[in-house]
Amino acid sequence: MVVMRLPDGTTSEYELQQTKSGLRLVRSCASYDLLTVVRDAGWRIEIVKTHLAEQYLALAFGSQGVPA
């Protein structure tokens, strides 16, 4: 689980899922590509709540760090 800060200042919690094409943010009503929302929509990772999410992010971004 991760908490994302949206450009309007609100926050939302999402499950982080690993897919063949990358990482997705998933809620019951929507699913977003993590890299796209961070790069193009201005979302930021506010809090990484689970060890599994930390592992996914470390594998995806390695020593470059998590995009903010």
Beta strands, then each sheet from edge to edge (+ up, - down):
strand 1: 2-5
strand 2: 11-19
strand 3: 22-26
strand 4: 31-33
strand 5: 44-48
sheet 1: 4+ 3- 2+ 1- 5+
end
